[in-house]
Amino acid sequence: MEQVPHIRDYVGRTVHMIGIGGSSMSGLAQMLLAKGYRVQGSDRDEGYLIQDVRDAGARIMIGHRAENVHGADLVIYSAAIHPDNPERAEAARLGIPSLERAYLLGQLMESSRMGIGVCGAHGKTTTTSILALILMRCGKDPSIHIGGKLDAIGGSTRVGRSGIFLAEACEYNRSFLHMPPQMAVVLNIDADHLDCYRDIDEIEETFGRYLHLLPADGIAIGNGDDPRIVRQLGKLSCRTVTFGFGEACDYRAYPCEEDERGCCRFDLTGRDGFNVSVRMQVPGRFNADNALAALTAALELGCDPAEAARAVEEFTGAHRRFEKTGELNGAELFHDYGHNPAEMRNAVSIARKRCGKTLYAVMQPHTYSRVKALFNDYLNCTEEADVTLVTDICAAREKDPGDIRSSMLVDGMRAHGVNAFLTPTFDDTEDWLRRHLQPGDLAITMGCGDINMLNEQIRRHEASSAGADENRTNS
């Protein structure tokens, strides 16, 4: 078996990262730069995280070409980069050692005294962000790797000195099995990534395998309201702790009430009898779940309950998580990273509470395999919206199989009573919104591909139009 290279052997040398603009890869690039590595990388196009990596000191090449890896000492690639990628193929031809992203993250984590992995089908970035804020407020000085941007840490990574390493642990392609934790936090188990899993039962079994990576003195923290998680916790020999809203949970949120904005207030109680009140600044019952998971992990790490609750109350969200990006025609524009039906349903539910008039949901379906596997779930996930716009499917890592189209989703939505329209391109979608949005309306774009660039495109056009109007006024 070929020996897997270790990142510790390449300090001060050149690391080339294929797909460097990805949510995880960009953060790892910045972390490596902070640790003294020379970092360069490539990506298909200019994503919204590319400039952050460039500003941190990495050399960026747009487009995948064989010559990009020339001179590299180590190549890092994400699971989305296949062996026939010209840079991976050239690295293999030249004998340049290569390492998959999940192995790199696991190697960085294994050198810490307390590796914390946050996993689940939904909510990883938000939960990791909240836990990061709590740990910093409570003086724990953690290293952090988030699959998104958090203003409080100036991006997606932070290098601390305490020996605590907090990271998202993603189940896609079973990546988290390369990340040995001392503490594992499991938020939920749901059907997703069915391009690499047979069904929900195999997904559950793989989460169980991840939990079994915990050492005997490790700790598994899981959602006590999720029967699949409870079942897997029951198979462990290490310490287990549950959180949730049910009476059987070790850490319980009760009562949980929503204000007029949809933000939750709840009292958190623990087995030892403590009680602390928590008021959230981000809307959604699912975000109360996320906060409860983060609080449970923090308290198990010795954080003060009152200080932890104050950190939660200061959390206003990570970028691309129900983030307001601007206005158009007097209507508010939001973006959310939600990319499967369950997450889109949650995002639309939040938007519905905020919107005073007409709610427009703009969906960019992500990957052909996901759309095919969850097709029926897509058909009504935006039913709370007044209008749904559907763009072309974002292929991401996949090739077009030729048997699935966004038009099929639109037809299915209409058959289920959803007022849906096909707007294939960003230009089509912007034109539709410009013709229909009115003051008091709200439009939310949803997806983990590049749909956020539609919001940026609209923002640029609005700024350009405002500048032109000002010039005409001054002249």
LUMRO-465613 format. One record per residue (C-alpha): residue in one letter; y, x, z. Coordinates in steps of 0.02 Angstrom, whole numbers. Example, Ala and Ser with C-alpha at 12.3 -4.5 7.8 and 13.67 -1.06 7.14 Angstrom:
<pts>
residuo | v | u | w
a | -225 | 615 | 390;
s | -53 | 684 | 357;
</pts>
This chain:
<pts>
residuo | v | u | w
m | 0 | 0 | 0;
e | 173 | 65 | -47;
q | 273 | 121 | 103;
v | 428 | 18 | 139;
p | 583 | 128 | 153;
h | 686 | 117 | 313;
i | 875 | 103 | 310;
r | 894 | 229 | 452;
d | 840 | 367 | 332;
y | 988 | 336 | 215;
v | 1140 | 353 | 328;
g | 1281 | 434 | 229;
r | 1191 | 408 | 64;
t | 1222 | 286 | -78;
v | 1149 | 112 | -60;
h | 1155 | -2 | -213;
m | 1146 | -189 | -178;
i | 1094 | -309 | -317;
g | 1173 | -479 | -286;
i | 1304 | -406 | -169;
g | 1411 | -563 | -176;
g | 1281 | -673 | -92;
s | 1318 | -750 | 78;
s | 1197 | -634 | 169;
m | 1207 | -481 | 55;
s | 1396 | -471 | 66;
g | 1388 | -469 | 255;
l | 1252 | -337 | 257;
a | 1357 | -231 | 138;
q | 1502 | -236 | 260;
m | 1388 | -196 | 405;
l | 1316 | -45 | 314;
l | 1491 | 16 | 272;
a | 1538 | 5 | 456;
k | 1384 | 107 | 500;
g | 1426 | 250 | 383;
y | 1331 | 211 | 223;
r | 1406 | 227 | 49;
v | 1388 | 55 | -28;
q | 1400 | -4 | -206;
g | 1331 | -160 | -288;
s | 1329 | -284 | -429;
d | 1332 | -470 | -454;
r | 1326 | -593 | -598;
d | 1509 | -641 | -580;
e | 1657 | -638 | -462;
g | 1603 | -746 | -315;
y | 1720 | -791 | -173;
l | 1646 | -656 | -58;
i | 1657 | -513 | -182;
q | 1836 | -467 | -139;
d | 1792 | -454 | 46;
v | 1659 | -324 | 7;
r | 1775 | -233 | -111;
d | 1912 | -229 | 21;
a | 1787 | -157 | 146;
g | 1760 | -7 | 32;
a | 1615 | -50 | -81;
r | 1615 | -12 | -267;
i | 1580 | -173 | -362;
m | 1511 | -195 | -537;
i | 1512 | -367 | -619;
g | 1358 | -398 | -723;
h | 1181 | -331 | -705;
r | 1149 | -173 | -808;
a | 1017 | -38 | -791;
e | 1144 | 102 | -779;
n | 1221 | 24 | -622;
v | 1083 | 98 | -513;
h | 1101 | 275 | -580;
g | 1145 | 391 | -437;
a | 1087 | 271 | -301;
d | 975 | 334 | -161;
l | 914 | 161 | -108;
v | 918 | -9 | -192;
i | 931 | -171 | -92;
y | 897 | -336 | -179;
s | 893 | -518 | -126;
a | 745 | -634 | -148;
a | 838 | -716 | -292;
i | 829 | -553 | -393;
h | 667 | -549 | -491;
p | 571 | -392 | -544;
d | 629 | -411 | -725;
n | 811 | -393 | -672;
p | 873 | -241 | -770;
e | 931 | -151 | -614;
r | 770 | -180 | -517;
a | 669 | -128 | -669;
e | 772 | 30 | -692;
a | 757 | 76 | -508;
a | 568 | 59 | -524;
r | 567 | 166 | -681;
l | 669 | 303 | -597;
g | 570 | 294 | -435;
i | 721 | 244 | -330;
p | 659 | 168 | -166;
s | 693 | -19 | -155;
l | 704 | -138 | -8;
e | 714 | -328 | -4;
r | 861 | -402 | 93;
a | 754 | -481 | 229;
y | 673 | -313 | 268;
l | 845 | -234 | 286;
l | 903 | -369 | 406;
g | 743 | -352 | 505;
q | 763 | -163 | 515;
l | 940 | -181 | 581;
m | 880 | -309 | 708;
e | 729 | -211 | 770;
s | 838 | -70 | 832;
s | 927 | -188 | 954;
r | 870 | -228 | 1131;
m | 899 | -415 | 1104;
g | 875 | -481 | 928;
i | 921 | -666 | 915;
g | 865 | -763 | 762;
v | 935 | -936 | 728;
c | 825 | -1034 | 609;
g | 808 | -1210 | 541;
a | 829 | -1309 | 381;
h | 1007 | -1359 | 427;
g | 1147 | -1293 | 537;
k | 1106 | -1107 | 545;
t | 1279 | -1043 | 501;
t | 1371 | -1163 | 616;
t | 1255 | -1132 | 763;
t | 1261 | -944 | 740;
s | 1451 | -952 | 728;
i | 1467 | -1053 | 889;
l | 1347 | -937 | 981;
a | 1444 | -787 | 916;
l | 1606 | -857 | 988;
i | 1525 | -893 | 1156;
l | 1448 | -719 | 1170;
m | 1613 | -634 | 1127;
r | 1711 | -743 | 1248;
c | 1586 | -703 | 1386;
g | 1599 | -515 | 1357;
k | 1426 | -490 | 1279;
d | 1494 | -384 | 1133;
p | 1361 | -435 | 1005;
s | 1326 | -372 | 830;
i | 1333 | -524 | 715;
h | 1271 | -570 | 542;
i | 1319 | -743 | 478;
g | 1283 | -819 | 309;
g | 1464 | -871 | 291;
k | 1640 | -823 | 345;
l | 1706 | -844 | 521;
d | 1889 | -806 | 551;
a | 1857 | -754 | 732;
i | 1757 | -602 | 675;
g | 1859 | -570 | 518;
g | 1719 | -610 | 396;
s | 1531 | -627 | 407;
t | 1483 | -476 | 513;
r | 1529 | -387 | 672;
v | 1461 | -223 | 742;
g | 1449 | -228 | 932;
r | 1387 | -102 | 1060;
s | 1289 | -207 | 1184;
g | 1121 | -203 | 1096;
i | 1129 | -390 | 1059;
f | 1102 | -428 | 874;
l | 1132 | -609 | 822;
a | 1082 | -665 | 648;
e | 1031 | -814 | 545;
a | 844 | -814 | 509;
c | 813 | -902 | 343;
e | 645 | -979 | 298;
y | 674 | -965 | 109;
n | 536 | -858 | 34;
r | 475 | -833 | 214;
s | 613 | -705 | 238;
f | 623 | -730 | 426;
l | 447 | -662 | 448;
h | 523 | -489 | 423;
m | 645 | -514 | 568;
p | 564 | -478 | 737;
p | 663 | -575 | 870;
q | 669 | -564 | 1059;
m | 748 | -737 | 1060;
a | 717 | -869 | 927;
v | 820 | -1029 | 913;
v | 742 | -1168 | 807;
l | 862 | -1307 | 757;
n | 754 | -1421 | 649;
i | 608 | -1420 | 528;
d | 634 | -1516 | 366;
a | 573 | -1519 | 187;
d | 670 | -1394 | 82;
h | 634 | -1240 | -24;
l | 485 | -1330 | -98;
d | 486 | -1202 | -238;
c | 401 | -1082 | -118;
y | 315 | -1201 | 4;
r | 176 | -1325 | -33;
d | 242 | -1462 | 82;
i | 323 | -1497 | 250;
d | 162 | -1451 | 342;
e | 163 | -1277 | 268;
i | 346 | -1261 | 314;
e | 306 | -1307 | 494;
e | 161 | -1184 | 499;
t | 276 | -1045 | 437;
f | 404 | -1083 | 572;
g | 259 | -1067 | 694;
r | 217 | -897 | 622;
y | 398 | -844 | 650;
l | 392 | -899 | 831;
h | 233 | -800 | 857;
l | 331 | -642 | 815;
l | 410 | -658 | 988;
p | 346 | -533 | 1116;
a | 265 | -589 | 1278;
d | 432 | -570 | 1369;
g | 529 | -657 | 1230;
i | 601 | -832 | 1233;
a | 584 | -975 | 1110;
i | 723 | -1106 | 1112;
g | 690 | -1264 | 1014;
n | 754 | -1439 | 979;
g | 656 | -1547 | 1100;
d | 692 | -1703 | 996;
d | 598 | -1633 | 845;
p | 411 | -1664 | 864;
r | 364 | -1527 | 742;
i | 461 | -1399 | 844;
v | 388 | -1462 | 1007;
r | 214 | -1446 | 933;
q | 244 | -1265 | 884;
l | 324 | -1221 | 1051;
g | 167 | -1284 | 1136;
k | 64 | -1150 | 1049;
l | 163 | -1003 | 1120;
s | 122 | -893 | 1268;
c | 302 | -834 | 1294;
r | 436 | -933 | 1385;
t | 496 | -1090 | 1296;
v | 655 | -1193 | 1324;
t | 706 | -1356 | 1242;
f | 875 | -1434 | 1206;
g | 920 | -1607 | 1144;
f | 971 | -1783 | 1192;
g | 804 | -1842 | 1261;
e | 764 | -1847 | 1447;
a | 621 | -1723 | 1429;
c | 734 | -1582 | 1365;
d | 774 | -1435 | 1478;
y | 956 | -1436 | 1422;
r | 1016 | -1612 | 1387;
a | 1176 | -1683 | 1313;
y | 1211 | -1853 | 1388;
p | 1308 | -1961 | 1365;
c | 1364 | -1912 | 1189;
e | 1512 | -2009 | 1119;
e | 1615 | -1990 | 960;
d | 1804 | -2004 | 953;
e | 1901 | -2081 | 808;
r | 1881 | -1921 | 706;
g | 1694 | -1917 | 732;
c | 1702 | -1770 | 854;
c | 1577 | -1778 | 996;
r | 1605 | -1768 | 1184;
f | 1456 | -1742 | 1297;
d | 1401 | -1683 | 1468;
l | 1277 | -1540 | 1465;
t | 1153 | -1534 | 1608;
g | 1016 | -1408 | 1646;
r | 857 | -1404 | 1748;
d | 945 | -1310 | 1887;
g | 1067 | -1453 | 1909;
f | 1227 | -1384 | 1834;
n | 1338 | -1500 | 1734;
v | 1478 | -1454 | 1614;
s | 1582 | -1563 | 1498;
v | 1599 | -1514 | 1314;
r | 1725 | -1579 | 1188;
m | 1702 | -1529 | 1006;
q | 1835 | -1499 | 875;
v | 1718 | -1515 | 725;
p | 1651 | -1688 | 680;
g | 1474 | -1750 | 666;
r | 1329 | -1787 | 784;
f | 1231 | -1649 | 697;
n | 1365 | -1525 | 750;
a | 1337 | -1580 | 930;
d | 1155 | -1529 | 901;
n | 1215 | -1360 | 838;
a | 1330 | -1335 | 986;
l | 1193 | -1386 | 1107;
a | 1075 | -1256 | 1031;
a | 1208 | -1120 | 1044;
l | 1250 | -1167 | 1223;
t | 1068 | -1163 | 1274;
a | 1043 | -989 | 1201;
a | 1204 | -926 | 1281;
l | 1160 | -993 | 1453;
e | 987 | -915 | 1442;
l | 1077 | -751 | 1408;
g | 1177 | -769 | 1568;
c | 1342 | -837 | 1501;
d | 1452 | -938 | 1618;
p | 1435 | -1125 | 1577;
a | 1620 | -1164 | 1591;
e | 1671 | -1015 | 1483;
a | 1536 | -1061 | 1356;
a | 1600 | -1240 | 1347;
r | 1779 | -1178 | 1319;
a | 1719 | -1070 | 1174;
v | 1637 | -1223 | 1095;
e | 1799 | -1321 | 1115;
e | 1893 | -1184 | 1021;
f | 1772 | -1184 | 873;
t | 1854 | -1263 | 720;
g | 1719 | -1223 | 593;
a | 1658 | -1086 | 478;
h | 1720 | -1074 | 299;
r | 1633 | -1189 | 174;
r | 1581 | -1307 | 315;
f | 1685 | -1466 | 292;
e | 1834 | -1355 | 255;
k | 1998 | -1429 | 194;
t | 2052 | -1333 | 39;
g | 2209 | -1425 | -16;
e | 2276 | -1586 | -88;
l | 2285 | -1669 | -258;
n | 2394 | -1820 | -299;
g | 2421 | -1844 | -112;
a | 2233 | -1850 | -79;
e | 2144 | -1726 | 34;
l | 2018 | -1605 | -41;
f | 1872 | -1538 | 60;
h | 1722 | -1427 | 26;
d | 1554 | -1421 | 113;
y | 1409 | -1301 | 89;
g | 1281 | -1442 | 104;
h | 1157 | -1421 | -38;
n | 1011 | -1536 | -2;
p | 1015 | -1725 | 21;
a | 1011 | -1722 | 212;
e | 1159 | -1603 | 222;
m | 1256 | -1699 | 89;
r | 1227 | -1861 | 183;
n | 1298 | -1781 | 341;
a | 1451 | -1714 | 248;
v | 1488 | -1882 | 167;
s | 1469 | -1968 | 336;
i | 1602 | -1854 | 411;
a | 1717 | -1880 | 261;
r | 1696 | -2070 | 275;
k | 1766 | -2067 | 453;
r | 1918 | -1967 | 397;
c | 1956 | -2056 | 234;
g | 2076 | -2202 | 242;
k | 2054 | -2265 | 64;
t | 1937 | -2213 | -77;
l | 1807 | -2078 | -43;
y | 1749 | -1969 | -187;
a | 1591 | -1865 | -165;
v | 1571 | -1723 | -290;
m | 1394 | -1657 | -296;
q | 1335 | -1496 | -377;
p | 1144 | -1507 | -370;
h | 1069 | -1336 | -328;
t | 915 | -1269 | -420;
y | 801 | -1366 | -534;
s | 654 | -1353 | -416;
r | 751 | -1429 | -270;
v | 816 | -1573 | -375;
k | 640 | -1612 | -438;
a | 559 | -1598 | -266;
l | 692 | -1704 | -176;
f | 744 | -1813 | -323;
n | 724 | -1981 | -234;
d | 821 | -1919 | -82;
y | 970 | -1872 | -191;
l | 984 | -2049 | -259;
n | 1063 | -2125 | -104;
c | 1126 | -1976 | -2;
t | 1306 | -2014 | -54;
e | 1296 | -2202 | -31;
e | 1438 | -2202 | 97;
a | 1557 | -2136 | -36;
d | 1649 | -2256 | -151;
v | 1626 | -2143 | -302;
t | 1503 | -2001 | -335;
l | 1532 | -1868 | -467;
v | 1385 | -1758 | -518;
t | 1406 | -1591 | -605;
d | 1276 | -1492 | -700;
i | 1136 | -1419 | -594;
c | 1174 | -1245 | -526;
a | 1026 | -1141 | -586;
a | 1055 | -999 | -461;
r | 895 | -894 | -463;
e | 799 | -1010 | -580;
k | 776 | -1033 | -766;
d | 801 | -1204 | -845;
p | 630 | -1288 | -860;
g | 701 | -1415 | -982;
d | 634 | -1569 | -893;
i | 770 | -1609 | -766;
r | 954 | -1649 | -793;
s | 1100 | -1710 | -688;
s | 1111 | -1861 | -803;
m | 941 | -1915 | -734;
l | 1012 | -1910 | -558;
v | 1163 | -2014 | -611;
d | 1050 | -2145 | -692;
g | 943 | -2152 | -535;
m | 1095 | -2167 | -422;
r | 1165 | -2311 | -523;
a | 996 | -2398 | -514;
h | 1011 | -2384 | -324;
g | 1185 | -2459 | -321;
v | 1282 | -2295 | -309;
n | 1441 | -2288 | -412;
a | 1401 | -2122 | -497;
f | 1473 | -2030 | -647;
l | 1421 | -1872 | -739;
t | 1559 | -1740 | -747;
p | 1461 | -1588 | -809;
t | 1591 | -1449 | -796;
f | 1725 | -1404 | -670;
d | 1857 | -1446 | -801;
d | 1778 | -1618 | -827;
t | 1774 | -1648 | -639;
e | 1953 | -1590 | -610;
d | 2015 | -1701 | -753;
w | 1922 | -1851 | -679;
l | 1995 | -1822 | -506;
r | 2172 | -1797 | -574;
r | 2161 | -1964 | -664;
h | 2093 | -2062 | -517;
l | 2145 | -1987 | -349;
q | 2282 | -2080 | -254;
p | 2374 | -2045 | -89;
g | 2259 | -2080 | 57;
d | 2101 | -2043 | -41;
l | 1983 | -1899 | 0;
a | 1872 | -1796 | -115;
i | 1735 | -1682 | -49;
t | 1641 | -1557 | -156;
m | 1466 | -1513 | -98;
g | 1345 | -1374 | -141;
c | 1297 | -1194 | -102;
g | 1321 | -1132 | -280;
d | 1495 | -1102 | -351;
i | 1563 | -1279 | -333;
n | 1689 | -1211 | -207;
m | 1771 | -1127 | -356;
l | 1819 | -1300 | -419;
n | 1926 | -1320 | -262;
e | 2000 | -1149 | -295;
q | 2033 | -1195 | -476;
i | 2125 | -1353 | -423;
r | 2223 | -1254 | -292;
r | 2280 | -1128 | -424;
h | 2332 | -1265 | -544;
e | 2429 | -1355 | -408;
a | 2517 | -1194 | -358;
s | 2558 | -1156 | -539;
s | 2624 | -1331 | -566;
a | 2731 | -1322 | -408;
g | 2802 | -1155 | -466;
a | 2845 | -1225 | -636;
d | 2931 | -1376 | -557;
e | 3033 | -1260 | -445;
n | 3086 | -1153 | -593;
r | 3143 | -1307 | -689;
t | 3242 | -1367 | -537;
n | 3326 | -1197 | -514;
s | 3370 | -1184 | -697;
</pts>
